[in-house]
Amino acid sequence: MTVSEKHMANAIRALAMDAVEAANSGHPGMPMGMADVATVLFSDFLKFDPKAPKWADRDRFVLSAGHGSMLIYSLLHLTGYARPTLEDIRNFRQLSSPCAGHPENFKLEGVETTTGPLGQGFATAVGMAVAERHLNALFGDDLVDHKTWVIAGDGCLMEGINHEAVGLAGHLGLGRLNVLWDDNGITIDGKTDLSTSEDIPARYRASGWHVVSCDGHDFADIRKALSEAEADPRPSLVACKTIIGYGAPTKQGTSATHGAPLGDEEIAGTRAALGWDHDPFVIPEDILASWRQLGEKGAAAHAEWDKRLSGHAQAGEFQRRMAGELPDGKAMQDYLESLAKDPPKVATRKASEMALGAITEALPEMLGGSADLTGSNNTKTSSTKPLTKDDYSGRYIYYGIREFGMAAAMNGMALHGGIIPYGGTFLVFTDYCRGAMRLSAIQNARVVYVMTHDSIGLGEDGPTHQPIEHVQSLRLMPNMQVFRPADAIETAECWALAIKRADGPSTLALTRQGLPPLRHDVSVNLCEKGGYRLKAADAEKRVVLIATGSEVSLAMDIAAKLEAAGHGADVVSMPCTELFDAQSADYRQELLGSDGVLRVSIEAGTTFGWERYTGLDGLRFGIDSFGASAPIEDLYAHFGLTVDAITPQIIKKIG
């Protein structure tokens, strides 16, 4: 019997409903509804090679509607990726299986990005499309000539981040980005008209997108729509009108198939309706062979690309960038040594700009931007001209007021490869970025967040803009390294560490106000240990002052006053608690002092969490309320963060 496209699509449906049923958990409806569209996409449009999942010029496929994870797991298995195996799929959503409830990029090579929080896959794909165009402008069609395909659901298009991503993609003219909208009219609560009545195609057209629609269960119509999307120079939205849970006799087209197993009776009815007379997890040999043959189609294109790469004048540089390897060189050390000769009194946001000048000149893979705060974040350098739809070779993106969209797009650039993205906004607006920052950490994405105006030190803008809990809350995030440098030298050292880190994101929390130079020795990157002794006690040590950022200079002044009173005081600068926590117990103990020495923390933010270093008997100086609107000197005095306010309390405590 000839294997039809419908037979191939039904294999996806069967695996999806069987896996969800076996797990007694999951979302069968979307994979069943989009199986026909996915079959056409993988058959005729997507460029991929299951034997080389990391091939640099493959098309990127993003399942933004990550709850429908069995769609991508089925496609990867059927087309011949090493994993997931059928056994992996049998164990869907179990601890032993890489087939998690939502796709995770570090568990399966064919998964480009971790998805699940709706809208973020879509926005991440925008970053991938930016990366493709940028690298194409640098290396040409011979090495970079691929597309980004997205499957998104109604929820992805409702989320606020979708509006940010759509606007940015339209503005940048990302014609290699094609979004296949699973237009099934159903969310968990029921029909979409319960919650929305917007004209979605009109919104996309108004944002500079090409829009086309198709019957998502008519293979010829799907193929026609995808061909039109592929040919249009604008980003495309393909509205695929589908039936959620297609084939389920009593539940298709309803929210009952969205997030729950179908049940034995409904699955039996579905098998009958689809003509699928096979046991659970059984794929007939002829259907599997057709899928595997389809999966082999990309090998020829891959082989041709390998030939072009081998003879390309820029092959070495391209491979270096895609591997995420830093070039050999002493640019940062040379910059540090020049800085040490005459350390400036500058805000660390300015020190960051100075360091970025050297970094962006030495590392062409650095691509920066800001969410409409370029002049405040100091993220643009002389080496980074704007990236626009007329010139994708630029290395600076004006993201506009799109903090969340910026962060997600940077994830896409990092995951695509060939780019180290960084982007800025005010630290308080990490609240807007947080969902994407969390996914940066989950996905081990090499992204650098440049977050300025890091405390009440920003002054008169007041409590809405003064971060209090933000630094500590970011420190709570697993795999996020948070740097709060104290002067220009620490800022450069922290930048060096953030760029060097290839297995996760970094956040730099930077001041608006000028800070005095505290360091001169740059022979060793002292920030690499997370915390180090900036000043040793002169008199017998009674106190260890632990501080970060702008409060390190305050700690130095307090130490001087304590020493004058006969109380020896160490000062520990702790720019990165995550790196400090990774040091040996002996190092941490030696730095923080033995029993009988008072430990004191000073940071212009919440005192929550500092007891892990001070102990319950130590002192913690900070701010456990919201800020206020006033000049910086008045604010520090008001909140008791001054030498005269803190020193007497320390002396009283040590007796």
Phi, psi and omega in degrees: 000134177292136180275117180270166175298326179295320176299318181294319178294324180294335175296322176296313181300317182294313179299320182296310183289327179290319181293317179295321179295317180296323180279343187057034184191140176138189187231091182280337190298313183295311178302323180290324180285325184262007183299321181292316179298315181297324179297316178294317180301310182287333181285316194238348189234320186284130177264113183203161179221103182303336180279349180219073186299338182258013176310125191297329184258020174291155168292147175265128178246122183241122174268088183295323176281070191294343176298333178274042189301333180294343174295309182287325178296319178295315182296318180295316180294313185294324183276354171106015172296151182302323175219148012278144172280171177297325178294322175302317181291323175303328182259027177314130177070014177256158187300330185278351189253143172285355179272076181288171180302324174234146187298135180238124189294335182272358179259331181224129184295332180281355177266116186284328184207146176288127181230170183151301173298113193299143179091333185287326177299317177303309183293325175297321178297328175300317177297322177297319180293324174298314181300318180298314181293320180297311182292327175297320179296333182269322188247352175084171183296333183298327183252331185227105183202069182224173184241166175240121181247138183230137166252120183231151180254181179302321180296321178300324183278343177276325186304146180301325180297335179297320179297320178296314183293318180297316180297318181293316181296320178293319180297322181273358176061047186278077185291348177273005180258123180232122183250123178261107184274119174284085187275074183256355174070020184229135167237182183302319183288340182143213181292147184296338181289356171293331190231349183212146176220018182287156176270092187296312178303323180293322179298317179293317178299320180294339180267007176091021180262155168270136182232134176218155181233162178204163169281112185290003176237012177247107188299320180294320180291321176299313183298320179297316182294318180293325177295319179294318179296317182297327185275339185283139182285353178262162169299146187239140169249121177254109180278103182265104181285112185233169175249114179298138181067032184311126178104339180286119193297325182246348186248345181300145180079009181232164179290350179297337180266356188291307189225034181209151176302153181284330185094152186303316185294317181292324179294320177299318178294324179294316178302318179294317182295326181272350186070032183259089186264062183221150180293163178305136177068014177259122176249117180307146186301321182291324178290316178297321179297323178294318177295316182294323177296321177297319180296336181277350185297327184286347183299322181293315178296322178295317180296319178296321178295319178301321179296317179296320180297316185298332181257009186273136183297334182255020185303314183298315180293320179297314181294323177300313182294316181293332177280351180074022180272138177278145180288155174293145179161165183242022187303314183290320179294320177299319179296316180299318181294322177292324179293319183295336181292330180207072184299130184273158169266100183218160170296149180291339173294324176288320177299325176296316177300319179297315179295319179298329177302314179289321184292311183292334175288323183274332185242098182293347179279352178287124179231117189249186179173179178205150177273070176067027180226035184306314182288342178265322180280340181057047185261350181262140180235174179294343181270352188242089175284161183296143170267122182225172178292345177265347181206092181281356179283349179298162185235021178219128182249126170275099187282345187070189184278072184221063186300313182294314179298322177299312183297318179292320178298321178296323174302317180297319178296315181296318181288328176298318182098157178089355183222141166250104184272146171220150181205153187236153166199187175284147181303324182298335181273009167298339174300324178284331184270347200304319181302319180284325177297321178296319177290330172304314183291317180298322187269003183058039184276134181277085182234140178244121179262121181257100188248108185260177181058063198270005183196190173298348179298350177282344169085235198291346179297339170084187192296335179294335183249357182263109180289135177243307184266355194290315181299313183292324179293325177289327175296335179288341186282118179303140175070009172259123175263122183252124181248129174233088186283157188260340180202188185295322180291315176299322180299315179296319179296320179293321175300317180300320180290320180296319180289321181295330184289117184256356188243026177168172184272162177227147174239128174256118178262116194235148186275156169273324185275152178292145180233143180287152176291138181240341185240148174228334182275120180239020181293333178227141176283095184291335179292343183299333178271001177085322178210146182206161180279111178278324180220132175265150181297141173273306175281180177303128188293123176242339189221142167242117178265120181250122184216164178226157171052228185295342182274355177292318177295325175297317178298322178297320179291321177296318180299320179297320180290323177295317179299321179297334179267005177090012181252112180293136183222125167277151169239123177252120171271128183236078183291338182213104182294329181296317178291323178297317180297338180276353180283168181294156178299323180296316180297314182296318179296317181296323182286319185275347175096157182273179178301144180096348176259127181286131176256133184228128175255144179222114177207135182281065179194190182302143176277352180304129176096340182289345178296342177294338178255325182275340191075165183292337181270357180277182178247144181228115180252127181187211184225116181248028173221177173286164184281204181205165181262113181187166173299154188302317182297320179294322181293314180297324177291317181299321182267009173073025180257064179223164178300315184290334180277324187272319186303312180300326180291324177292315181298319178298320183292321183275353177072000000 
